[in-house]
Amino acid sequence: MDEKQKEDWSFVSVFDGAGGARRESAGRQDFPPDAILWAHLQRDSASAQRWLARERGVPPLVRQALTAEETRPRCTPLEGGLLLILRGVNLNPDSDPEDMVSIRVWTDGRRILTVWLRRLLAVRDIDEMLEQGRGPKGVGEFLTLLCERLASWMEPVIAEIDDRIDALEDEVLENYQPELRERLATVRRQAIVLRRYFAPQREALLRLASDQDITPWLETRERLLLRETADRITRYVEDLDAGRERASVVHDQLANHLSDELNRGMYTLSVIAAIFLPLGFLTGLLGINVGGLPGVDTPWAFAAVCGILALLAGLEIWLLRHLKWI
């Protein structure tokens, strides 16, 4: 397994037809014409570029499709074979799951070419199964297992999104915090990006399972398993749609909470202004510097004015309560 820790993780595995495989270097070219082999090539590695350049059975258009910069899940017949582009969740260290990893597959029914840029746990699973002698025996089983393992690694990511939305719903109701808005935005973004790739991947698997003209080497059991995997991805898409709807509800709850807080603040300020506006008017009126103001020469006039203001404030509070404003 030390070889898998290297940056250049390109190899060729020759299937033995019994669930195992013999690992070969990506530099070897002299394979028997009837051998079922799997070439797993790192797109930017030198060995992968040499292998694709020297392999005479790989048409130029296939090389271009396998090494393209931008890809989208699809299933397309190409140059006498099948081009299958899939995506898996990114579970590499220090990576975001929604930054999905592409794997490009081309097969003519006997050879399997997979091109990758970042590692996928689904590919690691298949490689380990081949080492243990319980892996795929042919091309159909390989594609079926690859699609199934990609879907399996999607499931915990979907479950985590659901759990995070559940937690956000509880926190909004129990203890609102301003950072909830940022966490909610992150969850919604993840759901949107994941759905963007899950939906076309489901269509690609359905075509792979149903179109016998482009996959005559697929057996009936393998087609049924591919349809089951497509159904799983359909459920994931539905879960993501439901998660987005729930996140929208949580967002509305957050917006309503912020609106209620703002309204309460404005209401408190309005009540305070209603109480002090008449008092301010009276004190301003008594503060003008003109002759004839009552109580100027009376020692107890200030106390009387304060009492009148207090009585007026109490009267205003009673009136506001009577009107059920407070």
Secondary structure, DSSP 4 states (H G I P E B T S, - for coil): -GGGGSS---EEEEE-SSS-EEEEETT-----TT--EEEEEETT-HHHHHHHHH-TTS-HHHHHHHT-SS---EEEEETTEEEEEEEE---STT--TTSPEEEEEEESSSEEEEEESS--HHHHHHHHHHHTT-S-SSHHHHHHHHHHHHHHHHHHHHHHHHHHHHHHHHHHHH---TTHHHHHHHHHHHHHHHHHHHHHHHHHHHHHHH-TTT-TT--HHHHHHHHHHHHHHHHHHHHHHHHHHHHHHHHHHHHHHHHHHHHHHHHHHHHHHHHHHHHHHHHHHHT---TT-TTTT-TTHHHHHHHHHHHHHHHHHHHHHHTT--
